[in-house]
Amino acid sequence: MKLYQSLIYIKYQIYLKLTVDAAKVTAKDIMTKSVIAVDVSLTVNEAAKMMEDAKVGAVIVMENNTPVGIITDRDFAVKVVAHAYQITTPVKQIMSSPLIATSLDVSVWQVADLMYTRGIRKLPIIDNNKVVGIITSTDLVNQLAIATDEDIRKMYHESVIKVYKQYSPYN
């Protein structure tokens, strides 16, 4: 009986997600709230161990309690391995900086656009100069999976308008 009730609850949650207007979904709605932050003095080895223990793909780098950069699992592969940095190298040397981030109230489509135009896969969410969450490309794919045809049309039209504005002689 519990399994049956669980299935009904899951179907109801999916129904609620499908009936929400995607244009009203914000970063706050899809972000992961647990974020790991490390100090700039930490070594790449210590940061990698923290990421492995927490099973996350990125950590935020902090300096004087202010977010200044991000290190992703890709940074380890590309920067540490490709350049043969020592495991005692400070994270400040390999972090991506300046930190590209956004706020809680931006729409999920604006988040997707920012991530696409900047070529990033993980986007920290900042509120009052504190990191309160992170959105990954996986979060966006999950959101897209429940989008309606109308949502997709709106997203397409917004993209076309953006391209036209970029090349318009009237701007």
C-alpha positions in Angstrom: 0.0 0.0 0.0 2.9 2.4 0.8 4.4 1.8 -2.7 1.0 2.6 -4.3 0.7 5.9 -2.2 4.3 6.8 -3.1 3.5 6.3 -6.8 0.4 8.5 -6.5 2.5 11.2 -4.8 5.1 11.1 -7.5 2.5 11.4 -10.2 1.0 14.4 -8.4 4.4 16.1 -8.1 5.0 15.5 -11.9 1.5 17.0 -12.6 2.3 20.1 -10.5 5.6 20.6 -12.4 3.9 20.2 -15.8 1.2 22.8 -14.9 3.6 25.5 -13.8 4.3 28.2 -16.4 8.0 27.7 -17.3 8.4 31.4 -17.7 7.8 31.8 -14.0 10.3 29.2 -12.9 13.3 31.0 -11.4 16.8 30.0 -10.4 15.6 29.6 -6.8 13.2 26.9 -7.9 15.7 24.6 -9.6 19.0 25.3 -7.8 20.8 22.9 -5.5 21.0 24.5 -2.1 24.0 22.6 -0.7 27.2 24.2 -2.0 30.7 23.5 -0.8 33.0 26.5 -0.4 36.8 26.4 0.1 39.3 29.0 1.0 41.8 30.2 -1.6 44.7 28.8 0.5 43.4 25.2 0.1 45.5 22.9 -2.2 44.1 21.2 -5.3 44.5 17.9 -3.6 42.4 18.9 -0.5 39.7 20.4 -2.8 39.6 17.3 -4.9 39.2 15.1 -1.8 36.3 17.4 -0.5 34.6 17.1 -3.9 34.9 13.3 -3.9 33.7 13.0 -0.3 30.7 15.2 -1.0 30.1 13.7 -4.5 29.9 17.2 -6.1 31.3 18.4 -9.4 32.3 21.9 -8.2 33.4 24.0 -5.2 33.2 27.7 -4.8 36.5 29.5 -3.9 36.2 32.1 -1.2 38.6 34.9 -0.1 37.8 36.9 3.0 34.3 35.4 3.0 33.6 36.6 -0.6 33.1 34.2 -3.5 36.0 34.9 -6.0 36.0 31.8 -8.2 34.9 28.2 -8.9 36.7 25.0 -9.4 35.0 22.2 -11.4 35.9 18.6 -12.0 36.8 19.7 -15.5 39.4 22.1 -14.1 41.2 19.2 -12.6 41.3 17.4 -15.8 42.2 20.3 -18.0 44.3 22.5 -15.8 45.9 20.3 -13.2 46.6 17.3 -15.4 47.4 19.1 -18.7 49.8 21.4 -17.0 51.2 18.8 -14.6 50.6 21.0 -11.6 51.6 19.6 -8.2 48.9 18.5 -5.9 50.1 21.1 -3.4 49.2 23.9 -5.9 46.8 26.4 -4.3 43.2 26.3 -5.7 43.6 30.0 -6.5 46.0 29.1 -9.3 43.5 26.8 -11.1 40.1 28.4 -10.3 37.9 30.0 -12.9 37.8 33.7 -12.1 36.1 36.1 -12.1 33.1 34.2 -10.8 30.1 34.2 -13.1 27.0 34.0 -11.0 23.4 35.2 -10.9 20.7 35.9 -8.4 17.7 34.0 -7.1 15.0 35.7 -9.0 16.2 35.3 -12.6 14.1 33.1 -14.9 15.4 29.6 -15.7 15.5 30.7 -19.4 17.8 33.6 -18.5 20.0 31.1 -16.5 20.1 28.9 -19.6 21.0 31.8 -21.8 23.8 33.0 -19.5 25.3 29.5 -19.2 25.2 29.0 -23.0 26.6 32.4 -23.9 29.4 32.1 -21.3 30.1 28.4 -22.0 29.7 27.3 -18.4 28.1 24.2 -17.0 27.8 25.3 -13.3 26.4 28.6 -12.2 26.5 29.8 -8.6 23.5 31.6 -7.2 24.3 34.6 -5.0 22.1 36.5 -2.6 23.4 39.3 -0.4 27.0 38.5 -1.5 26.6 34.9 -0.2 26.5 31.8 -2.3 23.0 30.2 -1.6 22.9 27.6 -4.4 24.2 26.3 -7.7 22.6 25.4 -11.0 24.2 22.8 -13.3 23.5 22.0 -16.9 21.9 18.8 -15.6 19.4 20.9 -13.7 18.5 22.7 -16.9 18.1 19.5 -18.9 15.7 18.2 -16.1 13.7 21.4 -16.4 13.6 21.2 -20.2 12.3 17.6 -19.9 9.1 18.9 -18.3 8.7 21.9 -20.5 5.6 22.2 -22.7 5.7 22.8 -26.5 4.6 26.4 -25.8 7.6 26.8 -23.4 9.9 25.6 -26.1 8.4 27.9 -28.7 8.9 30.9 -26.4 12.5 29.9 -25.7 13.1 29.7 -29.5 11.5 33.1 -30.2 13.5 34.7 -27.4 16.7 33.2 -29.0 15.8 34.5 -32.5 15.0 38.0 -31.1 18.4 38.0 -29.3 20.2 37.2 -32.5 18.3 39.8 -34.5 19.1 42.4 -31.9 22.7 41.5 -32.0 23.0 42.1 -35.7 20.4 44.9 -36.1 21.7 48.2 -37.5 19.1 50.0 -35.4 20.5 49.2 -31.9 
